[in-house]
Amino acid sequence: MTHRQILAQWIGLLLVFVMAGCGRNGERAESPVRVEHFRYQELPGGTRIVTGVVRNLTDQPITNLQLEIGLYDRHNRLIGTMQVPVQNIPPQGRKRFRQPLDTDQDVRGARVRSVLVL
C-alpha cells in the first residue's frame, strides 16, 4: 500500500468520526440543557450581573454544570470571559442563576459561549 493510499484511508476514517460526532445528517448533537432568559444588566449602585435559567432537558439530574459567558465592549468585541456554576438541576427541571461580574472592564454586553456538563 502506498503512502497516498494510507493517507486517504486515514482521512476517510477521520471524516467518519467527525460526521458521527455531529449527529444525524451533519446536524449538531442535541444538547442536554437549554439556557433561557439570559440577561446582562447593571443594577442601581453600579453592580453588574448576569442572570438566567438553565433547563435540564433530560430524565436525569444534573449535579454540576458550568456556563462560559463572553463579555463584550461597546464595539461588540470580546474583552473577557467568566464562568458561572449551576448545580443540582432536577430531571426535566430548571434552575435560576445570578452571578455578579468580577471585572473592572467596560462591559456593555454578555452572551453564553458554552455549557459544560460536569
Buried (B, 14 or more C-beta within 10 A) or exposed (E): EEEEEEEEEEEEEEEEEEEEEEEEEEEEEEEBBEBEEBEBEEEEEEEBBBBBBBBBEBEEEBEEBBBBBBBBBEEEEEBBEBEBEBEEBEEEBBBEBEBEBEEEEEBBEBBBEEBEBE
